[in-house]
């Protein structure tokens, strides 16, 4: 016995593909990491170029707010203006404390130190002016205001001068950084292109060893599909899944070769059997044709009945005339051509003729009652639906009741449905039998039994109604039990249909 193993091959195709993916991903990741690091470094350097200018601009805006809010308070002496002054003074003080305060030979740092010292004096002077105004010392707050204004102008001059010098220096640095960034951009493109070429060469080279065996296998499989089983056995180069498939393919081709002769023999035997069946079928069709040729032509029958009705009328046999006329109308409905969809009124008329014919046969033993909503009788429905239902009710529900049988036909509206009810007072049905009828599961024995007789012909009726209405509840059967009658209810969607 051969050992069965579901273990994956040591050098599986999944492992090879995983190695390809991981190696290519690592290469691309390293290059991208280098580029991201370089871009971040360049961005930080370019961001720092104009940081000093931004700080000086903020300082100039802050001292302007202090000067304007101080002036506003000195002119209006409102609590809002005083509150704005203190807020702007605090904001300016924070910015001033960020300036350089160390002694240095650097011109820019020395200018920052001077601005810081003058700003501290300016803040102190504005505070004196505010206090003098609050104390209503007009002479003092005027002096302090003039001093603060001069300091404000000096500080603004220093800030603008330092800002211009910084801008000139930063512009030069920015040009150098921009040149370096362009060089870095060129190097980055070259690295990305190199990584793309390298990964492509690596992937193509690695996958070639996988694709080539698959290509050969596909070519051989195509030959087999064309019917060429005399192909060479494929070489198995690896123990991965491709190798396993190649080995199985070789075995399959060998098996096909072994079975070809047997298939040819079976086909020859089958051909002979088919010829025999065709001869039998031809003989049967010939017999059926001869049988059909012996049948009564329905139009001949209809015309004969019509002639009989005319003769009865001439002889003043009114009952015979009515009987033949109803029979003729019944046959006319059944032999019409091409009308698979009819009006409900036509189906009701057919039932009227049918009941009349049966009452002549059974001496009026069948009581027939109608409750018809005439406004609903124009709705369309499949032909030959109501007659099989009524026939079942009579033959298997009330036929043996000796004049006590009753058929009630109702047409009424319920919700959006036109409902047609055929009810008898006959032997009734069990719920189990009703379920079997609706599912089409009655056996021949059950169809022959009186209690199951409502299933005769109902399969066709139920199937056609469900196809016509496209709903499973188009037919329902109700019965309170054996001996309590049966009611068949048909539901049609109000508005009719154009197709069966």
Number of C-alpha atoms within 10 A of each C-alpha: 3 4 4 6 6 5 6 12 15 11 12 16 18 13 13 16 14 12 14 18 13 12 14 18 12 12 14 17 13 12 15 16 11 12 19 13 11 15 16 11 12 17 13 10 14 19 11 13 19 17 13 15 20 12 15 20 14 14 22 20 14 21 24 17 19 24 20 16 22 25 19 17 20 21 11 11 15 11 10 12 19 19 13 17 24 15 15 22 21 14 16 23 18 13 16 23 13 11 19 17 17 10 9 11 8 8 11 15 17 16 18 21 19 17 23 21 16 18 22 15 15 23 20 13 21 26 20 18 25 23 15 20 21 15 11 11 13 13 10 17 23 15 15 22 23 15 16 24 17 13 19 22 12 15 22 18 14 18 20 16 13 21 20 13 15 19 17 12 13 19 14 13 16 19 12 12 17 14 12 13 17 11 11 16 15 12 13 19 12 12 17 16 12 13 19 15 12 15 20 13 12 14 17 14 12 15 14 11 13 17 13 11 19 16 11 14 19 12 12 21 17 12 14 15 10 9 9 12 16 11 13 9 14 15 13 15 11 18 17 20 16 19 20 13 15 23 16 12 17 18 13 12 19 15 11 13 13 11 10 12 11 10 12 11 11 11 12 11 11 12 12 11 11 12 11 12 12 12 10 12 12 12 12 12 11 11 12 11 11 11 10 10 10 8 8 9 10 14 13 10 14 18 13 14 21 18 15 17 23 15 14 19 15 11 11 11 12 13 12 17 21 17 21 21 21 21 20 22 18 19 19 17 16 14 12 11 8 6 11 12 16 17 16 23 17 17 20 18 14 23 22 16 20 19 22 19 20 16 16 14 11 13 10 14 19 22 14 17 12 14 11 15 12 11 10 18 17 14 17 24 26 22 20 18 19 21 17 17 21 23 18 19 28 23 13 22 28 23 19 14 15 10 14 13 20 21 22 16 20 16 22 17 16 10 8 11 16 20 20 20 20 20 23 26 21 25 22 27 25 16 15 8 18 21 14 15 23 19 11 15 14 20 12 11 8 17 17 15 12 14 19 24 22 30 26 20 15 18 15 13 18 22 15 18 22 17 14 20 19 12 13 13 15 21 19 17 19 16 20 13 13 14 15 13 21 25 23 20 18 21 22 24 19 16 13 17 15 10 12 17
